[in-house]
Amino acid sequence: MAHIQHLAIRTENPEKLARYYEEVFGWSRLRTTKGGTVHLSDGHINIAILNKYDHAAGLEHFGVKIDSLGEVQPGLAKYDIAIGDRPPDRAAELRVKDPDGNEIDLSVKGFMGTGQ
């Protein structure tokens, strides 16, 4: 079966966005390239944060499984990120946005009832 290996996010400020993901979700920095791309990992999936250049910034959304809302609340508060409710037809319990407005589904139960 195929699994997601990495996600790429385009942004005006890769360093700023990388710090957000490091501080809120505890993701590890793997490296920063000469061109300013920051590579992070959550231990399972790698995330490349790229300069947007002449491309549109952003990503539709992605999901993050968390152990509890309490583990991310301090980081979200630091960045003044509001926690939004999810529509009833979605598997994630909550949705937040990062500083660039990329939407992130947060789930304690796991997505689609799988626990993952």
C-alpha positions in Angstrom: 0.0 0.0 0.0 1.2 3.5 -0.8 1.7 6.0 2.1 2.3 9.7 2.2 6.0 10.3 2.2 6.1 14.1 2.3 4.1 17.3 2.0 5.3 20.5 0.5 4.0 24.0 1.5 4.9 27.2 -0.3 5.2 30.3 1.7 6.5 33.9 1.7 8.7 33.1 4.8 9.9 29.5 5.2 11.8 30.1 8.4 8.8 31.7 10.2 6.5 28.9 9.1 9.0 26.2 10.1 9.3 27.7 13.6 5.5 27.5 13.9 5.5 23.8 13.2 8.5 23.1 15.4 7.0 25.0 18.4 3.3 24.0 18.1 3.6 20.3 17.0 7.2 19.6 18.1 8.4 18.5 14.6 12.1 18.2 14.1 14.2 20.2 11.6 16.1 17.9 9.3 17.9 20.6 7.3 17.7 24.0 5.7 18.9 24.4 2.1 21.0 27.3 0.7 17.8 28.4 -1.1 16.0 28.6 2.2 13.8 25.5 2.0 13.3 24.0 5.4 12.8 20.3 5.8 10.9 19.0 8.9 9.7 15.6 10.1 7.1 14.5 12.5 8.9 11.1 12.7 6.7 9.6 10.0 6.2 12.1 7.2 8.6 14.8 6.0 7.4 18.3 5.3 9.2 20.6 2.9 8.5 24.3 3.4 9.4 26.1 0.2 9.7 29.7 -0.9 6.7 30.5 -3.0 8.5 32.5 -5.7 6.0 32.9 -8.5 3.7 30.1 -7.4 0.7 30.5 -5.2 1.3 30.0 -1.5 -0.4 27.3 0.5 -2.0 23.9 0.5 -5.6 22.9 0.7 -5.3 21.2 4.1 -3.7 18.4 5.9 -4.4 16.3 9.0 -2.4 16.0 12.2 -3.3 13.3 14.7 -2.6 14.5 18.3 -2.8 12.9 21.7 -4.8 15.7 23.2 -5.8 19.3 22.5 -3.8 20.3 25.5 -0.5 19.4 23.9 -0.9 22.0 21.1 -3.0 24.7 22.9 0.1 26.6 24.3 1.7 26.8 20.8 -1.6 27.8 19.2 -2.1 30.5 21.9 1.5 31.8 21.3 0.7 32.3 17.6 -2.8 33.6 18.4 -4.4 30.8 16.4 -8.1 30.3 16.8 -9.5 26.8 17.1 -12.5 26.3 14.8 -15.2 23.7 14.9 -15.4 21.0 12.1 -18.4 20.4 10.0 -20.3 17.2 11.0 -19.3 15.3 7.9 -15.6 15.4 8.7 -13.5 12.9 10.6 -11.3 15.4 12.4 -12.6 17.0 15.6 -11.1 20.5 15.1 -9.6 22.7 12.4 -6.9 25.4 12.9 -4.9 27.5 10.5 -1.2 28.1 10.5 0.2 31.7 10.3 -0.1 31.6 6.4 -3.7 30.4 6.6 -3.1 26.8 5.7 -5.9 24.7 7.2 -5.0 21.8 9.5 -7.4 19.2 10.7 -6.7 18.0 14.2 -7.9 14.7 15.5 -7.4 12.8 18.7 -9.5 9.8 17.6 -7.7 9.4 14.4 -9.0 10.0 10.9 -11.9 8.0 9.4 -12.2 6.1 12.7 -9.0 4.2 12.0 -7.1 5.5 15.0 -4.4 6.8 12.6 
